[in-house]
């Protein structure tokens, strides 16, 4: 997947213009996902970084305060993409940093923490993945597509969902953390094998495990 190509095309717009375009998307996400982004920023860059982030959000016309976000309230899902663009611009974050952000989020989420007790096997996690998505994001579709226990891999497809290539990296980190909970640290590998930003009709993630 040529993420760098997509990012270069995206870079032709200002952050404010891109945010305005993304905010036209009607889909929403749970507030705790946004809170996890702020929490990881604070952990990685310090408390002053949160203030800088809040100032940048205000500057581009979408003010949001970390302490005022409500965990179970619905917020524009586009905020997730805007956050990542600002992290990259303001703090020089790399793709690895965005991946680590995604990897952190399930550890912070109240909903995910409750669900983790039911994720006792890779098959169970595969079966629950669609429900887990709908509890956190109210648009788009996650399709549990293939599960092959013998060869130890599964394929998940995300349809009608496109924000920015940075979110693809975030999702890869998020899924890695989720499946590592089942099989152990560094025993799950997540690859995006198809991507809307690379001329496919959906995002496809292949998860393999040891």
Buried (B, 14 or more C-beta within 10 A) or exposed (E): BEBEEBBEEBEEEEBEEBBBEBBEBEBBBBBBBBBBBBBBBBEBBEEEBBEBBBEBBEEBEBEBEBEEBEBEEEBBBBBBBBBBBBBBEBBEBEBEBBBBBBBBBBBBBEBBEEBBEEBEEBEEBBBBBBEBBEBBBBEBBBBBBEBEEEEEBBBBBBBEBBBBBBBBBBBBBBBBBBBBBBBEEEEBBBEBEBBBBBEBEBBBBBBBBE
